[in-house]
Each structure stands twice: as structure tokens, then as C-alpha cells.
Amino acid sequence: MGLLCLSSPVVASSLSASVFLSGGPKCHSLRQAYVGSLKPTQRRSMSSVRAHFVEETAVISSGKMEFKVLVSRGGNKFISRRRVSCYGKQPPSTEPEPHDPDYPKEEAVLYRRTSYEHKDWTRHRSSLRHSRHIFSMISSRVILALWPPVFGLTAVAAVLSAYNEALSDHWLPSFLPLLHVSSVPFQLVCPALALLLVFRTNASYARFDEARKAWGSNVNRTRDFTRQALTWMQHPSDAEKVRKIIRLCVAFNFCLKHHLVREGDLREELYCLIEKDEVDGILASCHKPNYVLLLMSELINSCTLTDMQLARMDENLTQFADNLGACERIFKTPIPLSYTRLTSRFLVFWHIALPLALWDHCHWLSVPATFLSAGALFCIEEVGVLIEEPFQIFPLDNICCGIKKAVDNLMVAHAEIHSCYKLLLKGPPDRREEGKKGRIGEGNSKSSLS
């Protein structure tokens, strides 16, 4: 049993405690953490709230801690579960609510993570794709995300056109000015707007491409690592370690997926791969992918391998760490926010003024023209924003399941090969021991010469 003060940094691999607090400095620190996790509207009424921490499950994960509190407010008591930072600050939730205009787009991401096969490519290059794309516009997540700015700017164009039409028909006082401008400034700034959108989309696609290459490297390195482990770790004492190392290699990819996209139940996914005590250790760690890599490195170092084999396998672990770092860099560092803001502001103000430039030539047609222009340009900008953080649209579940299936197939193939070609594959039983003895002998001879 123990108390955990959230006002100071916490470093723990596994901690679980049940506490009953009614006062004191420890309870005060926990209460501060609880208050910090509330929304501002809830925090204003905390003067009449007493929080008793009746059950604390201190699960440390990425600097967060989960605990239950018994809250008493106005004679009513209820249990509240909170997830707060070990530093006493709770980040606001970023998940969209059902009434949020981004909700349809974010929901569509969950079931449109496409992984292509042969039939998908045939459909993709079909001559009927254009009609299919037109009819699917109403369900497009990109278009669904555009209705607030596009319809808002179209409404502005309609109001400006109605004002000019009313003024032209003498429904308004004659001293009011007609709202129209020359189209020359728009022709001058169009190239700048096009460059902004092209650079935004290209930069986002570069991030998308790099992230997919990192995951492709994970797939290839997992296969290569499995092949090395099955082929090189032939010592009888390493049989159990081989299976554990290979399963941990697959578990690394699931941990990396959960590290980037907080979806699914990582515990259930890991239970299908490794032992319960290993799962508990991974879940209790602050950085799960790094923990798995360290565990794999320790197991490999304890196996009977030559120096060359150990170096080759360590190269794969290093590549796993590099891919992890690349994914974290893409996830944590967006395209410079000033550039994103500039593009957004440029698009909005350009379309607000566009009906004024179109009025002399188009009159009421400036309203649909603004609608089409805003829909096209905002759609390009939305695609750039959508692929800027690519892990939300990658089929990571399919990739991880494909990795697991490939590793299982390699293990089955290895067993079949050894059963069919047992005599042909039988090599010198003590070649590793002889290599070790040779290195020891070389060291002794050098020491005697010195």
C-alpha cells in the first residue's frame, strides 16, 4: 500500500495501490490533480465538492495516471473515473462530439482505411471510375468536412449579390455604394494562391509517403528478423527464446500502432502473442515500443550466436528504432502552423472578395461561381490537411495482422523444411562453440605475445 503524490514527476514501471483518503497533504495533491482534470464549467462549482479517493489504480502510461474518486456534491454521491497527468495537468479531449461538423469525417476514417488487393486495383483503374466518384460525393469524408466554410462563403456571396441587386433596382437609397471591384488584383494573386495549395499538398504527401515507407520497413525487417532467428538460433537451449523473440517482434508492431493511434485493446492483442507477465510489463511501461525493443535486445544477447550474427540481428533492432523515431517525428511535428494558417486565411478572404470581382460580369451567377471555386480550392486544402497526419488513415490493423500472418507462415515453413530436409540441413553441431573457442584462443595468443 502506498500514496502517490501527483504534484511531482513519477517514474514507475508497475504500481497498484488502494487508498482511503479523507484529508492531509497527499489527499490535497490528489484533489488538485482531480480539479485540474475537470472542465472549466465543472471547476467553478468545486467549492461545494468534496472528493474522497476511495480507490486508486495508479496505472502509469505515457505520463498519465487513472484513478477513481467518490465525489459528493449537494448530498449526492457518485463515482468518477479520471485520467490525469503525473504532472497535474490534463490535456483537453480532442475527440469530436456527434454535433461537431468534423464528426462525420472522423467517423469515416475508422472504416475507410483501405488496403488494396488485385480486385481493388482493377476497380481503381476502371473506365467507370469517374461516374462512381461523382455518385459517391455525398458520402465523401473530404466533402462532408467542407460544408461549414463552403456554405458560409456562399451565403456571404448571396448577401453581397442581394445587396447589389437591390441597389441596382433602386430598393435601397442611392447614396449607398455598389460593391464591386476590378478583377485584375485577383488575376495577380491567383498564382500565389496556387503555389500555396500545391506546396501544402506536396508537403503533406511527403509526410504520408515517409510514414508508409517506415511501416513498410517494419514489415520487411520483421520478416528478415524472423528468418534470422529461425535459422541461426539452433542451439537446444535457445528453443524457447526463439519463439519468445519472434513473438515480441510482432508485438512491437502492435505496440507501435497503439502508440500512434489510440484505438483498440492493446492488452487483448498482446495476449494472443506473448505471456501475461510480459503483457503486464509492457502495459506498465511509459514507452511501450522502446520497452519491447529493450526486451528483445536482452533476449538476443543471451542466446548462442556468433558476433556476426549478433551484429546482423542488432541491425534490424536499430532499424526498428529508426522507424519508431520517424513515426514519432511525423506525428509530433506538423507542417509549420503559420503556413497552415496563412493558407486558410488566404482562401477565406479571397472567396469573401471574389463575388465583388465577379459582379460586373456574372451578377447573380457570382453565387454559384463562388460555391464552385470554394468547393474546389478548399477540397485541395482539406486533402493536404487529411494526409498530413497519415496514421489515422493507414490500415495499421491490416498491416499488423499481415505481419503476424507472415511470421506464422515463416515458422510453419521452417518446421516443414526441417522435417523434409533434416539430413541435408544438418550442419556441424559445435560450429558456434568452435568459433567461440577460436576467438578465445586468439585472445590468449595475443596476450602471450604481449
C-alpha positions in Angstrom: 0.0 0.0 0.0 1.2 3.5 -0.7 0.3 7.0 -1.5 1.2 8.7 -4.7 1.5 12.5 -4.9 0.7 13.7 -8.4 2.4 17.1 -8.0 5.8 15.6 -8.6 7.1 13.6 -11.6 6.6 9.9 -11.3 8.7 7.2 -12.9 7.3 3.7 -12.3 7.1 0.5 -14.3 4.3 -1.1 -12.3 2.3 0.4 -9.5 -1.0 -0.5 -8.0 -2.5 0.8 -4.7 -5.8 1.0 -3.0 -6.0 4.0 -0.7 -8.7 5.5 1.5 -8.1 9.3 1.9 -10.1 11.8 3.9 -7.6 14.6 4.3 -3.9 15.6 4.6 -1.3 16.9 2.1 -1.4 13.8 0.0 -5.1 14.0 -0.4 -4.8 17.7 -1.2 -2.3 17.0 -4.0 -4.6 14.3 -5.5 -7.6 16.6 -5.2 -5.6 19.3 -7.1 -5.0 16.8 -9.8 -8.6 15.9 -9.9 -9.7 19.5 -10.1 -7.2 20.1 -12.9 -8.8 17.3 -14.9 -12.2 19.0 -14.8 -13.7 21.2 -17.4 -13.8 25.0 -16.6 -17.6 24.9 -16.1 -17.2 22.0 -13.6 -14.2 23.6 -11.9 -16.2 26.7 -11.0 -18.6 24.6 -8.8 -15.8 22.8 -7.0 -16.2 24.9 -3.8 -19.1 22.7 -2.9 -17.5 19.4 -3.9 -15.6 17.0 -1.6 -13.6 14.4 -3.4 -12.6 11.3 -1.5 -10.3 9.0 -3.4 -11.8 5.6 -2.4 -9.9 3.6 -5.0 -6.8 4.5 -6.8 -5.4 2.3 -9.6 -2.2 4.1 -10.4 -1.6 2.9 -13.9 1.4 4.8 -15.2 1.3 5.1 -19.0 2.9 7.9 -21.1 2.9 10.2 -18.1 -0.8 9.5 -17.2 -2.5 8.0 -14.2 -6.0 6.6 -13.9 -7.9 6.6 -10.6 -11.5 6.6 -9.2 -12.9 9.2 -6.9 -16.1 9.3 -4.8 -17.5 12.8 -5.3 -20.0 14.3 -3.0 -22.0 17.3 -4.4 -25.1 18.7 -2.7 -25.8 15.5 -0.8 -25.4 13.4 -4.0 -22.6 10.9 -4.2 -21.2 9.3 -7.4 -18.1 7.6 -8.6 -16.0 9.4 -11.1 -13.1 7.9 -13.1 -10.3 10.4 -14.0 -7.2 10.1 -16.2 -4.8 12.8 -15.2 -1.1 13.6 -15.9 1.5 12.8 -13.4 2.4 16.5 -13.5 -1.1 17.6 -12.5 -2.3 18.8 -15.9 -4.9 17.1 -18.0 -4.9 17.8 -21.8 -8.3 18.6 -23.3 -10.1 15.9 -25.2 -9.7 16.1 -29.0 -12.3 13.5 -29.9 -15.2 15.2 -31.9 -18.7 15.0 -30.5 -21.7 13.9 -32.6 -22.8 17.5 -33.1 -19.3 18.6 -34.2 -19.1 19.3 -38.0 -16.0 17.1 -38.1 -17.7 14.1 -36.6 -18.8 12.5 -40.0 -15.2 12.9 -41.3 -13.6 11.4 -38.2 -16.1 8.5 -38.1 -15.5 7.8 -41.8 -11.8 7.4 -41.1 -12.5 4.3 -39.0 -13.9 2.2 -41.8 -12.2 3.6 -44.8 -8.6 2.6 -44.1 -8.1 1.0 -47.4 -5.7 -1.9 -48.1 -5.6 -2.7 -51.8 -5.5 -6.1 -53.4 -5.8 -7.3 -57.0 -9.5 -6.7 -57.4 -9.2 -3.3 -55.8 -6.6 -2.1 -58.4 -8.8 -3.4 -61.2 -11.7 -1.4 -59.9 -9.4 1.6 -59.3 -8.4 1.9 -62.9 -11.8 1.1 -64.3 -13.2 3.4 -67.0 -16.4 3.8 -64.9 -14.5 5.3 -62.0 -15.5 8.8 -62.9 -19.2 8.1 -62.6 -18.6 6.2 -59.4 -16.7 9.1 -58.0 -19.4 11.5 -58.9 -22.2 9.5 -57.2 -20.1 8.9 -54.1 -19.6 12.6 -53.5 -22.4 12.7 -50.9 -20.5 10.2 -48.7 -17.0 11.6 -49.3 -15.4 12.5 -45.9 -13.5 15.3 -47.6 -16.6 16.9 -49.0 -18.5 16.3 -45.7 -15.8 18.3 -43.9 -16.2 21.3 -46.3 -19.8 22.3 -45.7 -19.1 24.9 -43.0 -16.6 27.1 -45.0 -18.1 26.5 -48.4 -21.7 27.2 -47.4 -20.6 30.1 -45.2 -18.8 31.7 -48.1 -21.6 31.0 -50.5 -24.0 32.7 -48.1 -21.7 35.8 -48.0 -21.7 35.8 -51.8 -25.5 35.6 -51.8 -25.8 38.5 -49.3 -23.5 40.7 -51.3 -25.3 39.9 -54.6 -28.7 40.6 -53.0 -27.3 44.0 -51.8 -26.0 44.9 -55.2 -29.2 43.7 -56.9 -31.4 45.7 -54.5 -29.3 48.8 -55.1 -29.5 48.4 -58.9 -33.3 48.1 -58.7 -33.5 51.2 -56.5 -34.8 49.4 -53.5 -32.1 51.0 -51.4 -31.1 54.6 -51.0 -29.0 55.9 -54.0 -26.2 57.2 -51.8 -25.1 53.7 -50.9 -22.1 52.4 -52.9 -22.3 49.5 -55.3 -20.0 46.7 -54.0 -17.8 45.7 -56.9 -14.0 45.8 -57.6 -11.8 45.1 -60.6 -10.8 41.5 -61.3 -7.2 42.5 -62.0 -6.0 42.0 -58.4 -7.5 38.5 -58.3 -5.6 37.6 -61.5 -2.4 38.8 -59.9 -2.7 36.8 -56.7 -4.1 33.6 -58.3 -0.5 32.2 -58.9 0.4 32.9 -55.3 -2.7 31.0 -54.1 -2.0 28.1 -56.4 1.6 27.9 -55.1 0.4 27.9 -51.5 -2.0 25.0 -52.2 0.5 23.0 -54.2 3.2 23.3 -51.6 0.8 22.4 -48.9 -0.4 19.3 -50.7 3.1 18.2 -51.7 4.5 18.6 -48.2 1.6 16.6 -46.7 2.1 13.8 -49.3 5.9 13.7 -48.5 4.9 13.0 -44.8 2.4 10.4 -45.9 5.0 8.7 -48.1 7.7 8.7 -45.4 5.3 7.2 -42.8 4.2 4.5 -45.2 7.8 3.7 -46.0 8.6 3.4 -42.3 5.8 0.9 -41.8 6.9 -1.0 -45.0 10.4 -1.2 -43.5 8.8 -2.6 -40.3 7.2 -5.3 -42.4 10.4 -6.2 -44.2 12.6 -6.1 -41.1 10.2 -8.3 -39.2 10.3 -10.9 -41.9 14.1 -10.7 -42.0 14.5 -10.8 -38.3 12.2 -13.9 -38.1 14.2 -15.6 -40.7 17.5 -14.9 -38.9 16.1 -16.1 -35.6 14.8 -19.3 -37.0 17.9 -20.1 -39.0 20.7 -19.0 -36.6 19.3 -19.9 -33.2 19.6 -23.7 -33.5 21.0 -24.4 -30.0 18.7 -26.6 -27.9 18.8 -24.1 -25.0 17.6 -21.3 -27.3 14.4 -23.0 -28.5 12.1 -21.2 -26.1 13.9 -17.9 -26.5 13.5 -18.1 -30.3 9.7 -18.3 -30.0 9.6 -15.5 -27.5 11.8 -13.2 -29.5 9.8 -13.7 -32.7 6.5 -13.1 -30.8 8.0 -9.9 -29.3 9.0 -8.7 -32.7 5.4 -9.0 -33.8 4.2 -7.4 -30.5 6.5 -4.4 -31.3 4.4 -3.5 -34.3 1.2 -3.7 -32.4 2.7 -1.5 -29.7 3.8 1.0 -32.3 0.4 1.0 -33.8 -1.2 1.8 -30.4 1.5 4.3 -29.7 0.4 6.3 -32.8 -3.3 5.5 -33.0 -5.0 5.1 -29.6 -7.7 2.6 -30.8 -8.5 -1.0 -29.9 -7.5 -3.0 -26.9 -3.7 -3.5 -26.8 -4.0 -5.9 -23.9 -6.2 -8.3 -25.9 -3.9 -8.0 -28.9 -0.8 -8.8 -26.9 -2.4 -11.7 -25.0 -2.6 -13.5 -28.4 1.1 -13.2 -28.8 3.1 -13.3 -25.5 2.8 -14.3 -21.9 0.7 -12.5 -19.4 3.6 -11.3 -17.3 5.3 -9.8 -20.4 2.0 -8.1 -21.3 1.7 -6.6 -17.8 5.3 -5.3 -18.1 4.7 -3.8 -21.5 1.4 -2.1 -20.5 3.0 -0.7 -17.3 5.9 0.9 -19.2 5.9 4.5 -20.1 7.1 3.9 -23.7 5.8 0.5 -24.9 7.7 0.2 -28.2 11.0 1.0 -26.6 10.3 -1.4 -23.8 9.7 -4.2 -26.3 12.9 -3.4 -28.2 14.9 -3.5 -25.0 13.4 -6.8 -24.0 14.2 -8.3 -27.4 17.8 -7.0 -27.2 18.3 -8.6 -23.8 17.0 -11.9 -25.1 19.1 -11.9 -28.2 22.2 -11.1 -26.2 21.5 -14.2 -24.0 21.3 -16.6 -27.0 24.1 -18.6 -28.5 25.2 -16.5 -31.5 28.4 -15.6 -33.3 29.5 -12.0 -33.3 28.5 -11.6 -36.9 25.0 -13.0 -36.3 24.5 -10.8 -33.3 25.5 -7.7 -35.2 23.2 -8.6 -38.1 20.2 -9.1 -35.8 21.1 -5.9 -33.9 20.9 -4.0 -37.2 17.3 -5.0 -37.5 16.6 -3.8 -34.0 18.3 -0.5 -34.9 16.1 -0.2 -37.9 13.0 -0.8 -35.8 14.2 2.1 -33.5 14.8 4.3 -36.5 11.3 3.6 -37.9 9.8 4.3 -34.5 11.6 7.7 -34.3 10.5 8.6 -37.9 6.8 7.9 -37.0 7.1 9.9 -33.8 8.7 12.8 -35.6 5.9 12.8 -38.2 3.2 12.5 -35.5 4.5 15.2 -33.2 5.7 17.8 -35.7 3.1 19.2 -38.1 3.8 21.3 -41.1 4.6 24.8 -39.7 1.4 26.1 -38.3 2.0 29.6 -39.7 1.9 28.1 -43.2 -1.4 26.3 -42.5 -2.9 29.4 -41.0 -1.7 31.6 -43.9 -3.3 29.2 -46.5 -6.6 29.1 -44.6 -6.8 32.9 -44.2 -5.8 33.5 -47.8 -8.6 31.1 -49.0 -11.3 32.7 -46.8 -10.6 36.3 -47.6 -10.0 35.6 -51.3 -13.5 34.0 -51.5 -15.1 36.7 -49.5 -13.9 39.3 -52.0 -14.5 37.1 -55.1 -18.2 38.0 -55.6 -17.2 41.7 -55.7 -14.9 40.9 -58.7 -17.5 38.7 -60.5 -20.5 41.0 -60.1 -19.9 43.2 -63.2 -19.7 40.2 -65.4 -21.8 37.5 -63.7 -24.3 39.3 -61.4 -26.3 36.5 -59.7 -24.1 33.8 -61.2 -21.3 35.0 -58.9 -23.1 33.0 -56.1 -22.7 29.5 -57.8 -19.3 30.6 -59.1 -18.2 31.3 -55.5 -19.7 28.0 -54.4 -17.7 26.0 -57.1 -14.5 27.9 -56.5 -14.7 27.4 -52.7 -15.6 23.8 -53.1 -12.6 23.1 -55.4 -9.9 25.0 -53.6 -11.0 24.1 -50.0 -11.2 20.5 -51.2 -7.5 20.6 -52.2 -6.5 22.2 -48.9 -8.6 19.6 -47.0 -6.8 16.7 -48.7 -3.5 18.2 -47.6 -4.7 18.5 -44.0 -6.1 15.0 -44.1 -2.9 13.3 -45.2 -0.7 15.5 -43.0 -1.1 13.1 -40.1 -1.2 9.8 -42.1 -1.5 7.3 -39.3 -5.2 7.9 -38.9 -5.9 6.8 -42.5 -3.4 4.0 -42.7 -4.8 0.5 -42.4 -2.5 -0.3 -39.5 -4.7 -3.1 -38.2 -4.4 -4.9 -41.5 -0.6 -4.2 -41.6 -0.1 -5.6 -38.1 -2.3 -8.6 -38.8 -0.4 -9.2 -42.1 2.9 -9.1 -40.1 1.6 -11.7 -37.7 0.3 -13.9 -40.5 3.7 -13.7 -42.4 5.6 -14.6 -39.2 3.3 -17.6 -38.6 3.8 -18.7 -42.1 7.6 -18.5 -41.8 7.5 -20.5 -38.6 5.4 -23.2 -40.3 7.6 -23.2 -43.3 10.7 -23.5 -41.1 9.3 -26.6 -39.4 8.3 -28.2 -42.7 11.7 -27.6 -44.2 13.5 -29.2 -41.3 11.2 -32.2 -41.3 11.6 -32.8 -45.0 15.3 -32.0 -45.4 16.5 -33.0 -42.0 19.7 -34.8 -43.2 20.6 -32.2 -45.8 20.3 -29.3 -43.3 22.2 -31.0 -40.6 25.4 -29.0 -40.1 28.4 -29.2 -37.7 26.8 -29.3 -34.2 29.5 -27.3 -32.5 30.3 -24.7 -35.1 29.3 -21.8 -32.7 31.3 -23.3 -29.8 34.3 -23.7 -32.1 34.0 -20.1 -33.2 33.9 -19.0 -29.6 37.0 -21.2 -28.7 38.8 -19.7 -31.7 38.2 -16.2 -30.5 39.3 -17.1 -27.0 42.5 -18.8 -28.4 43.3 -15.7 -30.5 42.9 -13.5 -27.4 45.2 -15.8 -25.4 47.9 -15.8 -28.1 47.8 -12.0 -28.3 48.1 -11.7 -24.5 51.1 -14.2 -24.5 52.8 -12.2 -27.3 52.4 -9.0 -25.4 
